[in-house]
Structure formats: C-alpha cells, structure tokens
Amino acid sequence: MCEEQDSGGDSRIGLEHAAGQRDHAVELLVLDQHPAQALVRAAEKAPSFETYADRWLKDYARIECKTSTADGYEGVLTQYLRPKFGKKRLDEIRLDDVKALINDLIGKELSRNTIRNALCVIRGLFNYAIEEGLLESNPAARLGRFTRSAKTADAKGVALTTREVQQFLKAAQEICPEYYPLFLMAVRAGLRRGELVALQWGDLQLGEDTEHSD
C-alpha cells in the first residue's frame, strides 16, 4: 500500500513539473507573438539615462574614484551628457546616438581632450550597466577615432601678469566673495581645478609653523 502511495506521489510531481514547463513554453510563445509585451517588460527593467547616471555616480564613481575624478565625471554628465540623453531610456541609446553626441561637441569647437573625456564617462557608465545585466553591448565602445577631427590645443596656457591677478581678485571679491579664498589659493599656489577641490584641512598651514621655528 505504501508503494502505491509513493508511486502516486511521484506521478503528481511529474505532472506538476510538466505543467510548469508547459506554462513557461506558453509564456515564451506569447512574448514571441506579442513583442509589445516584451517591450513593456524591458521598459520596466531599463531606467532612464539620468536616473542611471545618478546611480552610477553614487554606487561606482563616488566609491571607486578620487573625489576630484568623481567631480569631473559629474561635471561631464551635467554639461554634456544629461542634456543629450537625460529622459531617454538606457537601452534605447544606440551607436548613432553617441556618434551624434560627438558631432555636436565637435560643432561646439570643444577640444579633442574634452570630447574624449565625455566619451570616456559615457563608455564607463555603459560598461557598468552591462555588468549589472541591463545592457548586452556598449554603444559608446571603439568610437575614439571619431574624435580625430576635433581641434587640438594650439598653445599652452599663459600665466597672468601681476596686474591681471590683482584685477581678477578684485573682481572676485565684488562678484562672488564666497569664492574669493578659492581663487586666491589658485593664483598664489598655482593649483589646478582638480587640486583645488581635493584640498583637505590637513594640507593647509595657518599662521606660523611653531614646530620648525628654528
């Protein structure tokens, strides 16, 4: 009698397994015949570019990169990438869209380095999306050659004269006094933007150095 009960249980399990396989096959068939349903599911999975950019900055750039580097990435996103792709769904951005971005930046006469930096940011963002299973390929991959027509820097920067520095600092005090200490530090120490934003209190020496007064 026990053997008959066990046999019946095995039969029920087999039928349930077959029913599950049948339901899965029907689901695949429905999605194949009704691609709109598949698109709806994809839309639920893929966020907009601006939403994912926020997540990428928070979960990757702010954790894995230096503060100055992450700030640079955020600047590129704000200035060049969000205006172009903001509301567009991540998986709707194609190779031609990224090429169009490059052409727009070239049209604005931005330097080749600036355009390459923008391309580096969007390529890194898409690589991260691939790792998370949101995308299968990177539409910004292998596009560096399209930046060759961008202009290159003609000359290195020229230092301000003493008079120009005085005029600049005076204007800073009048127009944006809250940033005057930052600009004063920049001209006196010769620091670049990334070095300025990376400064910590421990990097500053206020007043006399009593430990080395000798």
C-alpha positions as CSV (number, residue, x, y, z in Angstrom):
1,M,0.0,0.0,0.0
2,C,2.9,2.3,0.8
3,E,4.4,1.6,-2.5
4,E,1.2,2.6,-4.3
5,Q,1.0,5.9,-2.4
6,D,4.7,6.7,-3.2
7,S,4.1,5.9,-6.8
8,G,1.1,8.2,-6.9
9,G,3.1,11.0,-5.3
10,D,5.8,10.6,-7.9
11,S,3.2,10.8,-10.6
12,R,1.7,14.0,-9.2
13,I,5.2,15.6,-9.0
14,G,5.9,14.6,-12.6
15,L,2.6,16.1,-13.8
16,E,3.3,19.4,-11.9
17,H,6.7,19.6,-13.4
18,A,5.3,19.0,-16.9
19,A,2.6,21.7,-16.3
20,G,5.3,24.2,-15.2
21,Q,7.3,23.5,-18.4
22,R,4.1,23.9,-20.5
23,D,3.3,27.3,-18.8
24,H,6.8,28.5,-19.4
25,A,6.7,27.5,-23.1
26,V,3.3,29.2,-23.5
27,E,4.7,32.4,-21.9
28,L,7.7,32.4,-24.3
29,L,5.3,31.8,-27.3
30,V,3.1,34.7,-26.2
31,L,6.1,37.1,-25.9
32,D,7.3,36.0,-29.3
33,Q,3.9,36.6,-30.9
34,H,3.3,39.8,-28.9
35,P,6.6,41.8,-28.9
36,A,4.9,44.7,-27.3
37,Q,4.6,42.7,-24.0
38,A,8.4,42.1,-24.2
39,L,9.0,45.8,-24.7
40,V,6.9,46.6,-21.7
41,R,9.0,44.2,-19.6
42,A,12.2,45.7,-20.9
43,A,10.9,49.2,-20.1
44,E,10.3,48.1,-16.5
45,K,13.9,46.9,-16.3
46,A,15.8,49.7,-18.0
47,P,15.9,53.1,-16.2
48,S,16.3,56.5,-18.0
49,F,19.8,57.7,-18.6
50,E,19.7,60.5,-16.0
51,T,18.3,58.1,-13.3
52,Y,21.0,55.6,-14.0
53,A,23.7,58.3,-14.2
54,D,22.8,59.3,-10.6
55,R,23.1,55.6,-9.5
56,W,26.4,55.2,-11.3
57,L,27.9,58.2,-9.7
58,K,26.7,57.1,-6.2
59,D,27.4,53.4,-6.4
60,Y,30.6,53.5,-8.5
61,A,32.3,56.8,-9.1
62,R,32.0,58.2,-5.6
63,I,33.3,54.9,-4.2
64,E,35.9,53.7,-6.6
65,C,37.4,57.1,-7.8
66,K,39.1,60.0,-6.2
67,T,36.8,62.9,-5.2
68,S,38.2,65.2,-7.9
69,T,37.8,62.5,-10.5
70,A,34.1,61.8,-9.5
71,D,33.5,65.6,-9.5
72,G,34.9,65.7,-13.0
73,Y,32.6,62.9,-14.1
74,E,29.6,64.7,-12.6
75,G,30.6,67.8,-14.5
76,V,30.7,66.0,-17.8
77,L,27.3,64.4,-17.1
78,T,25.8,67.8,-16.2
79,Q,27.3,69.8,-19.1
80,Y,27.3,67.4,-22.0
81,L,25.5,64.0,-21.4
82,R,22.3,64.8,-19.4
83,P,21.2,67.4,-21.9
84,K,21.6,64.9,-24.7
85,F,20.3,61.7,-23.2
86,G,18.5,62.7,-20.0
87,K,15.0,61.2,-20.3
88,K,16.0,58.6,-22.9
89,R,15.8,55.0,-21.7
90,L,19.2,53.5,-21.2
91,D,18.6,50.6,-23.6
92,E,17.3,52.9,-26.3
93,I,20.7,54.7,-26.8
94,R,22.3,53.5,-29.9
95,L,25.7,53.8,-31.6
96,D,24.4,56.5,-33.9
97,D,23.2,58.5,-30.9
98,V,26.7,58.5,-29.4
99,K,28.2,59.5,-32.8
100,A,25.7,62.4,-32.9
101,L,26.8,63.5,-29.5
102,I,30.5,63.5,-30.7
103,N,29.5,65.6,-33.7
104,D,27.6,68.0,-31.6
105,L,30.6,68.5,-29.3
106,I,32.9,68.9,-32.3
107,G,30.4,71.5,-33.7
108,K,30.8,73.5,-30.5
109,E,34.6,73.6,-31.1
110,L,35.4,71.8,-27.9
111,S,38.9,70.4,-27.7
112,R,39.7,66.8,-28.5
113,N,40.6,66.0,-24.9
114,T,37.2,67.4,-23.7
115,I,35.3,65.2,-26.2
116,R,37.4,62.2,-25.2
117,N,36.7,62.8,-21.6
118,A,32.9,62.9,-22.3
119,L,33.2,59.7,-24.3
120,C,35.2,58.0,-21.5
121,V,32.5,58.8,-19.0
122,I,29.6,57.5,-21.1
123,R,31.6,54.4,-22.0
124,G,32.3,53.7,-18.4
125,L,28.7,54.2,-17.5
126,F,27.5,51.7,-20.1
127,N,30.2,49.2,-19.1
128,Y,28.8,49.3,-15.6
129,A,25.3,48.8,-16.9
130,I,26.5,45.7,-18.8
131,E,28.0,44.3,-15.6
132,E,24.6,44.8,-13.9
133,G,22.8,42.9,-16.7
134,L,20.9,46.0,-18.0
135,L,22.6,46.0,-21.4
136,E,24.2,43.4,-23.7
137,S,26.6,45.7,-25.5
138,N,28.2,49.2,-25.2
139,P,27.1,51.7,-27.8
140,A,30.0,54.0,-26.9
141,A,32.7,51.4,-27.5
142,R,35.5,51.9,-30.0
143,L,34.5,55.4,-31.1
144,G,37.7,57.2,-30.3
145,R,38.6,57.6,-34.0
146,F,35.5,59.8,-34.5
147,T,37.2,62.5,-32.3
148,R,40.1,63.0,-34.6
149,S,38.5,65.9,-36.4
150,A,38.2,67.8,-33.1
151,K,40.6,70.7,-32.6
152,T,43.7,70.2,-30.5
153,A,45.1,72.8,-28.2
154,D,47.2,75.3,-30.1
155,A,49.3,76.5,-27.2
156,K,49.9,76.0,-23.5
157,G,48.3,78.4,-21.1
158,V,49.9,81.7,-20.4
159,A,50.3,82.9,-16.8
160,L,48.6,86.1,-15.7
161,T,50.6,89.2,-15.0
162,T,50.7,90.7,-11.5
163,R,48.3,93.4,-12.6
164,E,45.9,90.9,-14.2
165,V,46.0,88.8,-11.0
166,Q,45.1,91.9,-8.9
167,Q,42.2,92.8,-11.3
168,F,40.9,89.2,-11.2
169,L,40.9,89.0,-7.4
170,K,39.3,92.4,-7.1
171,A,36.5,91.3,-9.4
172,A,36.1,88.1,-7.5
173,Q,35.7,90.0,-4.2
174,E,33.0,92.1,-5.8
175,I,31.1,89.5,-7.8
176,C,31.4,86.2,-5.8
177,P,33.1,87.0,-2.5
178,E,32.3,83.5,-1.2
179,Y,34.8,82.0,-3.7
180,Y,37.5,84.7,-3.2
181,P,39.6,82.4,-0.9
182,L,39.5,79.6,-3.5
183,F,40.7,82.0,-6.3
184,L,43.3,83.5,-4.0
185,M,44.6,80.0,-3.3
186,A,44.6,79.2,-7.0
187,V,46.7,82.2,-8.1
188,R,49.1,82.1,-5.2
189,A,49.8,78.3,-5.2
190,G,49.4,77.7,-8.9
191,L,46.9,74.9,-8.3
192,R,44.7,73.4,-11.0
193,R,41.0,72.9,-10.5
194,G,41.3,69.2,-9.5
195,E,43.9,70.0,-7.0
196,L,41.9,72.9,-5.5
197,V,38.7,70.8,-5.0
198,A,40.8,67.9,-3.5
199,L,42.3,70.1,-0.8
200,Q,41.9,69.0,2.8
201,W,42.3,71.0,6.0
202,G,45.4,69.0,6.8
203,D,47.0,70.4,3.6
204,L,46.9,74.0,5.0
205,Q,49.2,75.7,7.3
206,L,47.6,78.6,9.1
207,G,49.9,81.0,10.9
208,E,53.5,80.3,11.9
209,D,54.9,76.8,12.0
210,T,56.0,76.6,15.7
211,E,57.4,73.1,15.3
212,H,60.0,74.3,12.8
213,S,60.6,77.8,14.1
214,D,64.3,77.2,14.4
